[in-house]
């Protein structure tokens, strides 16, 4: 994942009230606490992670990785149990790389999963509206992440042909929304 895409996801992450509309550096996300707050805003009933995470981990990368694994597992469970989606062949983030090195490629993958939760949750219209309010280059990066993620999503109980049709329609809707924003932007 290119670093400019990760940068776009970092800007998008800052649109959440749970983080006071702050843009974070990759290093500030390595303990998982910010991601936990954002996920709790996306689905408060599902992502009650804060109590299970270690706070004040400072430079202890093992505790950071433990927090990140809990978050990643909760996201994957949300995909399967709530969204009823399987992520087929998605390049999963390595929490060791994020916790130990603040690796932007793996952090970007984790943020991409958080983005997927946001655009599929019950409040998806609000989250999409916030995406459309971002600068055009940031929107483009976020939209690319959504499209890429959708290519890996496979609904449970749906045949591959049905899913291909649904994916094509979703991609067309995404492209139309992006074109509308370009047209309405002075």
N, C-alpha and C positions, 0 to 999 in steps of 0.2 A: 504494500500500500504506500503510495507516494506521500511524502511528508506534508505536501500542501493539502491533501485530502484529510489527513489527521488534523491539520490546523483548522480546516473548515469544521470538523466535528468538535474540536475544542471550543470554537466560537459558538456553535449550535448548543453545546452543553451549557454555556453561559446564559441561555435564554430562560432557564428554569428559575422560578421564584425561590425554590429550595436552596439555591446557591447564591441568592441575591444578585442575579444577573452579572456574575463575575466570570471573566475568562481566565482559565487556569493554564498553567504550564504542565507538561507531561509529568514532571517530578511531583507536582502537588496532587496528582491523582493516584500515586503509587500505593497509598495506604488503603484505598477503596472507600474511604468515608464520604467523599463528595459523591461518588457514583451511587453509594447507598442512599444518600439523600435524594438524588435525582430519581432513582428507581422508586423510592417511596412516594414521590410526587406522581409518578406515572401510574402506579397501582398500589395505593396505601394498604389494601387488604393483603396483597400478595407479598410485597417486598418490605416486610418488617424485619430488616436485617440488622439494624443498628445495634441492638442488644447483643447479638452474637459476634460482633466484630470487636477486635482489640483496638483501643484508642491509644494515643500517645506512643506510637510504635517507633518514633524518630527514625533512626537509621537501621533498625532491625529488619532486614529484608525477609527473613523467614516469617515474621508476623505479618508483614505486608502481603506476602504471597498467600498466606493462610486466609487473610481477609479477601483477597482477590479471587481465590478459588471458591469461596463461599458465594461471592457475588456471581461469578460465572455459572456456577451450578444452579443458583436460583433463577438466573436468566434462562438457562436451558430448560429447566423444569417449567417455567412460565410459558415458553414456546410450546412445549409438548402438552401440558395439562390445561392451560387457559386458552392459548391461541390454536391449539390442535395442529401445530405445524412441526414438521421434522426439518432439520437443517441437513440436507444431503450434500456431503463433500465440501461443506463450508470450511475454509482454512481457520481453524480455531485459534484463538489467542493463547499464547503460552504465558501463564501468570508468573512464572519464574523470571522471564525476560522483563516483564513490566515491573515487578516488585524489586528486582535487583538492579536493573539498568535503565528503567524508565524508557524502554524500547518503544519508539513511536509506531512502528509497524504493528506490533502486537497490541499496543494500547489502542491504535486505530481500529483493529478488529473487535476489541472489546467494546469500544464506543459504538461501533457499527451494530453490535448486538443490542446495545441500549437503545439506539435509534430505532431498530426494528420493533422493540417493545413499545416505544412511543407512537410510531405510526400505525400500530395495530391495536392499541388499547382503546378503551371506551371513549377517551377524550382525544382521539386522534385528530379531529378537526382543529382543535386548539393548537396542537403541536405542529400540524401542517401549516396553519396560519402563521405561526411564529417563524417557521422555516421560510415562508414566502416573504416575511418582513426583513430577512437578512440581506446583506449586500449580494449583488448578483453572482460574483465569483464564489462566495461562500455557499449560496443556494445551489450552484452548479455542482460543487463538491459533495454536498449533502445528498442531492438528487442522484448523483452517480452511486453513492453508497447504498441508497435505497434500492436502486435498480439492480445493483450487483447482488445485494442480499436476497432480493426476490427471486433471483435465478437459482438460489440454493434452497429456497423454501418449498417444501412438498407437504400439502395438506394431508392429514391422515384421512383415510377412507375416500380418496379421490383418485381416479385413474390418471395416468400420465397425460393422455390426450385432453381430458377435461381440464387438467391443470395448465397445460400449454395454452389453451384458449384463454383461461382466466389470466395467466401471466401476460399474454399479449394485450388483453384489454387493459390490465393494470398499467403496463408500460405506456400504452397509448394515452391513458388518462394522465399519467405523470408528465409525459411530454407536452400534452395540451395545457396543463396547468403552468408548466415552465414557460411555454410560449406566451401565454396570457400575461405572465409577470413581465416578460421582456417587452411586450407591446405596451403595457400600461406604465412602464418605467420611463420617465422623461429622459 
